[in-house]
Each structure stands twice: as structure tokens, then as C-alpha cells.
Amino acid sequence: MVGYDKDKETNILKSGFAGVSGGLITRALVCPIDVLKIRFQLQPGTLQSELKYKGIIQAVKTIWKEESVYGFYKGHVPAQLLSMVYGGVQFASFEYITKAAHDFIPHTRDDHTLRSFVHFGCGCISGGMCTFVSQPFDVVRTRFAAQKEPRQYRTVTSAVQGMYAVEGVSSFFKGLTPALSQIIPYTGFTFFFNSVLKGLWRECSFTEGPISHTICGGGAGLISKCIVYPMDVVKKRLQVQGFSEATVSKVVKYNGFLDCIATIKKQEGSRGFYKGLHVAVIKSTCTSGLIFLTYESILDYIR
């Protein structure tokens, strides 16, 4: 199971390796969905006539026609680096923090409800840590996924050099505030609901294994994403600031985190914060289910 288990103790290196491996495998499978999600999130406007991407099928056809199959894998290299760093730090830190929490509050080992809340708190801390460490990869990935043809950035190296030369070090941390506002509760809720769903699974006397890892992990990701999704939209909008000439959608200029929220609310209404939710729900469910499946399977194998 994810989190400290006195009967299946592991070390940080093994948890980190399983997290890195899980992130790598998962990202390779869901990259096209992630590109779709980002394209939907970045387009401003409320009227259908103003939107380049109006639905999943139409968006797929448009990207395929204009950019070929490559369009669905734009930013795949930085996205892989992001997922590997994120997965490794997330699970290694979560296992370490939950062990410390259970050592401090021993009876949480036998109280499933309390353990779920402990997992929420530990997940929040873990989410903050991995978000800060992986933010530069996320910004580079977002810009790759958002750029139009001809591409401004051809390689990760050219992107890093270009961003540093034009915008400085701060460019790699654009959108960090909404990222933390989104990922901290998202990670906490994901581990919380995974623990809750695993408890319900056991109460139904179902056998734990790959199916339970996938269903419980996927369900946890779906619920958590719906809760924190508006901050994901704000984060993506801020990450492409200063990159307007090269993006497939018009970039509205925002003067920081709060101005971005106010502008989206004023110009696009509440629905603006949920652009791309239909794609994000699919992506989050698949990603979360796959990451928990691969993490637990790999960890069980190397223990």
C-alpha cells in the first residue's frame, strides 16, 4: 500500500526509484491527453466563435492537420523530466513523512479514518516539496506544448537558454503561486481519497492488487482534480506570460496571480476556470490510476 506500512517497510531510495519509474511510464502513455488539456486551458474567450478548440474530437483533428502526430507530443522530453522528478520526490517524501507521522502518532496504524487524514496532511507537504523542485520542468513543458509552428524552441536546451536570456531565472518559476495553491491540496486529496477508497475496497472483501491500485488511484485523481482545477487553469495562463508570439492561442497579459483570477472571472466568467475540465478529468483519472498501479507494482517487486 502507499504510505508507511509496518508489515512492508521500505526505504526512501526504493520509493524514489518506484516513483521515478511510475512517472516515466505514466507520462509516456498520457502525453497526448496532456497536450489537449493545455491547449484548452490556454485559449481565452467565451463564445464558440472565439475558440480555436471547441471539443475533443475537433481539437484532435485540428492538431493532427496542422502539426501532425508530433503535435500531440510537443514538450514530451521536459514533460518526462517533470514526471520523473515529480514522481520520485512525491513518493519518496510521502513515504518518509508518513513513517514519521506514524512514529509520532502510533495508533494511526490501526485507525483507518485517522490514517486517511494523516495521509492528507503528509500528501500536502509532499506536494509542496515536489512542486517547488519540478516547477522549472513544468514551465518548459507548458511552453513546448503551447507553441505553434514554426517552433520557437526546438530543444530543451534552446528553451532553457532562450528563457534565461530573455526573461531571467524568474521565468522558470512563473505560475509557482497557483501551482502550490493547486498541487498542495491536490496531492493531499489524492492520497486521502486513495486511502479512503482502499478502505472501502477492503470492507467489500475484494482482493487487493493491480485492479484495486488502478481503480482507487484513478478515482482519487478524478475527485481531487475536480476540487482544485481552477488553480490549474490560472497556473497555465501565468506560465506562458512573455511567450505570446509563439503560442497557438492568444495570450492575455496578467499582472500576477490575483489579477489573473480577476481577469478570467471578468472576461470569461466562472466557466473560464473550468476550460479543459473534460480533458483534465480523463487525463487525471488515467494518470493517477497508472501512477499508483506502476508505483505499487514496482515497489512490491523490488522490496
C-alpha positions, 0 to 999 in steps of 0.5 A: 500500500502507499504510505508507511506500512509496518508489515512492508517497510521500505526505504526512501531510495526504493520509493524514489526509484518506484516513483521515478519509474511510475512517472516515466511510464505514466507520462509516456502513455498520457502525453497526448491527453496532456497536450489537449488539456493545455491547449484548452486551458490556454485559449481565452474567450467565451463564445464558440466563435472565439475558440480555436478548440471547441471539443475533443474530437475537433481539437484532435483533428485540428492538431493532427492537420496542422502539426501532425502526430508530433503535435500531440507530443510537443514538450514530451522530453521536459514533460518526462523530466517533470514526471520523473522528478515529480514522481520520485520526490512525491513518493519518496517524501510521502513515504518518509513523512508518513513513517514519521507521522506514524512514529509520532502518532502510533495508533494511526496504524490501526485507525483507518479514518485517522490514517486517511487524514494523516495521509492528507496532511503528509500528501500536502507537504509532499506536494509542496516539496515536489512542486517547488523542485519540478516547477522549472520542468513544468514551465518548459513543458507548458511552453513546448506544448503551447507553441505553434509552428514554426517552433520557437524552441526546438530543444530543451536546451534552446528553451532553457537558454532562450528563457534565461536570456530573455526573461531571467531565472524568474521565468522558470518559476512563473505560475509557482503561486497557483501551482502550490495553491493547486498541487498542495491540496491536490496531492493531499486529496489524492492520497486521502481519497486513495486511502479512503477508497482502499478502505472501502475496497477492503470492507467489500472483501475484494482482493487487493492488487493491480485492479484495486491500485488502478481503480482507487488511484484513478478515482482519487485523481478524478475527485481531487482534480475536480476540487482544485482545477481552477488553480490549474487553469490560472497556473497555465495562463501565468506560465506562458506570460512573455511567450505570446508570439509563439503560442497557438492561442492568444495570450492575455497579459496578467499582472500576477496571480490575483489579477489573473483570477480577476481577469478570467472571472471578468472576461470569461466568467466562472466557466473560464476556470473550468476550460479543459475540465473534460480533458483534465478529468480523463487525463487525471483519472488515467494518470493517477490510476497508472501512477499508483498501479506502476508505483505499487507494482514496482515497489512490491517487486523490488522490496 
